[in-house]
């Protein structure tokens, strides 16, 4: 996956670097290429962290839910599943918003 990200980063940099048109007034095509490439790499890193944390939470929630289903009622297992999914979804969304906010703050 990392190789694909690096290839796309290079493609983005080359495409923006060879453009004759100015994307933003006062910004050279080379600067646009560097900013776009670094933003793509930063987004890929944020996505990887979000995916890792989301899967980490999902595995632990599934273990807890299976244990609850085996030894308690199915209602308690369902509550554990829903809470784990809600927390994972909220965390992934928060991390993506923090990544976008950091990208805008840096640029």
Protein Blocks (a to p, Z undefined) as FASTA:
>chain_A
ZZmmmmmmmmmmmmmmmpmbdfbghiafklmmmmmmmmmmmmmmmmmmmmmmmmmmmmmm
mmmmmmmmmmmcfklmmmmmmmmmmmmmmmmmmmmmmmmmmmmmmZZ
